[in-house]
Structure formats: C-alpha cells, structure tokens
C-alpha cells in the first residue's frame, strides 16, 4: 500500500525540538514497512525551507525511502476541488484536527471574522494522494476528510 506524506509530518520529523518529532519518526517507520511512501510537489516545495540545497532535500527523501511523484491528473483534480471549495467556502473557521466549524468574532464590534483557511497547495496534496496513494499521513484530518472524503487518512 502506498502512503502519501503531508508536509506537516515531515516538519515534525525535521524539528528535533518538536514534541511530535519522535511520533513522526515512529509512524513513518511503521508505514514504510507497509509499502512505498510518496510526496507531491507542494510537499517538496514546502519542506525545502528546512534544507540549504536541493541536493540535501533529495538526499533526505532518498534516505527516508520517499519518492517525489509529479502528476498532471492530480493537478487537474486539485483544481476541481479548489473550485468546489470556493463555491461552498464555509463561513466559520474549520478546525484542522476534527473538522468542526468555529465562529470567530471581533472583540470590538462582534462581527464574524471570515478568512480563507486553505490555499491551493492543500488541495494539490489531497488530490495527489487520492490519485497516487492508498492513504494520506497527515495531522490535518479534518480538512482532508471534508474535501477528499474517499481518501483514507492516517493521523498520529
């Protein structure tokens, strides 16, 4: 079974001071034993900030047994999901962990504050996992369950 890995998992792994660092290492080791692990272009781009050179990031991926997979089909599917999101963008803020709606109000006037919580990279990662993997390893289960409901999510 192929596992797509979200950038938040890799950031946890690459941040030794993170309270989730050890858990990220354990879950990656566990899923590596069960089959290939892949990342999408947005994950590659987001995680690149942790490396001084592209070769260092590529070495990390190679050592970790992860492959970068490019895909025009995933790009197209992400665009469709993005269009759906824009058309139905929820007014309340969505908790990335559980997916519940939350209303945030201005302390001064009481007006409901609306913000765009997700950017196209979120949709690219979800569509990529849907097209190329059997599951997605992430900490953002609420978002992915809402917009990619057929995608099995693994959270640690």
N, C-alpha and C positions, 0 to 999 in steps of 0.2 A: 504494500500500500504506500502510495506517495503522499508525503506530508509537505504542504506549503508552510513556510515560516514567515510570520509577520515581523516587521522591524522592531516592535516593542520587545519581543522575545530576545532578539539579538542585542538590543541596547542593554537589557538586563544582564545578559551574559558578559558583555564587554565592559560593564561598570562594576568592578570588583567591590566597590563600596555599597552597591545596591543591595537592599535586603532581599531582593529576588534573584540575585546572581547565582547562588547555589541551586535554587529551584529550577532556574532556566537551564543550567548545565545538566541537571538530572533528567529533566523532561526531554531535552534534545538527545541525550544519550539513549533514553528509552525508545524514542520514536525512530532514531537512526537504526536501531536493531530491527525495526519492523519494515524498513524499506527506504527508498530514496527520499531525500529531502531537497526541496527546491525553493528558490526565491524568485520574485518578479523584479522587473526593472525599477519600480518605485522603491522597493525594499533596498535594492543595491544602492540606489541614489541616496536614500535617507541614511543608511548605515555608513556611507562613505565618509561622513563627518568625523567618524571615530578613527580614521586612518590618514596617515600623511601622504600615502601614494596609492594609486590604483592597484599596483602590484601587491601591496601589503593586504589590501582587502581581498584580492583574488587568492592570495596565499591562505588567508584565514578561511575563506569559503572552501578551498581545496582541503585544508587540514580538518575542517569540520564535516566534510563529506556532503556539502551543499552545492547545488548547481544553479546557475542563473539560466532561466528559460525565458526567451522572448516570444511574443505571440500577438499577431495582428487580430486573431479571433478574440483574445482576452481584451484587447484594446477596444474592439467594437462592442463587446458585451458590457464593458465598463461604461461606455458612452450611453448605452440604453438604460443602465441602472442609474446613472447620473441624471438623465432626463426624467426618469420616474421620481427620483428624489426631489428635483427642482419643482416638479409639478405638485408634489404632495409634501413638501418640506413641512415638518411639524412645527407648530408654534412653540411648544415648550422645548426645553433642552432635554436631550436624551442621555441617560446615564450610560457610559460606555461599558460598564460592567454587567448591569442587569437589564438594560433596555427600557427602564421605566421613564415616563415623562415627568419633567420637573419644570415648574414655572418660577422664573426669577424676576423679581420686581425691583424697580428703582426705589431706594430708600428715601429719596427726596419727594418724588411725585406719585409713586405707586404704579407707574406704567410698566407693563410687561416688557421685559428685555428679550429681543429676538436676535439670535446670531446664527450664522452659518457654522454648524459644528463640524461638517465634513467637507473635505476637499476631494478633488478628482483622484488623488493617489489612493485614498481609502477604497474607492470603487475599483480602481485598477487592481489592487491587491486582492479584493474579494472576487472579482471576475476571473483573474488569473488562477486563483486557487480552484474556482469552480470548473474551469476549462481543463486544467493540467494536474489537479491533485484529487485525492480522495478525502482530504480533510485539511483544515487550516489550524495551525497552532498560533494562538494569539491571546492577548489579555482584553481585547475589545469585543467580547462575545455578543454584547447587546446590539451593537451596530451591525455586525455581520449577520446575526440571526434575523434582524429586521429586514435587511436589503438582499440577503443571499440565503433565503430560508432553506434551500435544498442542500446547502453546504454544511457538512458535519464540522463542528467547532470543537477544538481541544483547548481547554483553558487550564492553566496551572495556578 
